[in-house]
Amino acid sequence: MIRNGPLLSVAAIALLLACLWSPAGAATNPGREQVCDATADYFLRAENYSEAIRLHREVLRKYPESALAHYHLGFAEGMVGDRTQELNEYRRAAELGLLSWDLFLNTGLALFENGSLEAATDALRLAVRLGPSHPEPHYNLGLIYERRDMLTDAEQEMLAALRLEPDQLDARNMLGVIYARQGHKAQASVQWRDLLCDAPDYGPARANLSILDGKQPVPAGKKEARCYLQRPVGSHENR
């Protein structure tokens, strides 16, 4: 399960639910990590977050030490904008022993929205250690590093993300952003030109390339994301 937060790709990322959803009746055999409820999880998958919150709270009244139920509840709370409660539930899930790369990815994203960049970095580093074969933790850690001006680390994480998912357009664009900020303008230009050869309609790369070439970057009345002269800004609208 991946929370759609401000650091994630502009394109929607499907929730990774398969490894997290317990089968029907699982709550009859409680355990610290795996207990949840199929009906509660159904509403979470259906994006009916108010009902998912209500049902997960019922699960936790019966099984207060269910790490998975705390995680799912936190996810739903975050999707309705309650970041404080989201983080509280994520912390409780971690305290109860849930070691899931996407738990710490979501934790990092929520911490970023709260402006806690160092804590977000720590959470995303753990997400990378727990899920090294998934591109999302590398990509988002790279974005955090870029935001913190740790450009060498940002480059390494973006390259790691692209090794795992070579066609990820946002990661390819952000690698160009990092090259440009490092002063490697030729590398940035090649990166964006190659991206536009593969995806001619990808606006951010075209805008960045225009900035690099000293041309008007964005047509009047239009906004493009992730231009390297304009830092990306978090928004609840991307949840």
Secondary structure, DSSP 8 states (H G I E B T S, - for coil): -----TTS-SS------TTT---TTGGGS--TTT---HHHHHHHHTT-HHHHHHHHHHHHHH-TT-HHHHHHHHHHHHHTT-HHHHHHHHHHHHHTT---HHHHHHHHHHHHHTT-HHHHHHHHHHHHHH-TT-HHHHHHHHHHHHHTT-HHHHHHHHHHHHHH-TT-HHHHHHHHHHHHHTT-HHHHHHHHHHHHHH-TT-HHHHHHHHHHTTS--S-TT---S--TTS-----GGG-
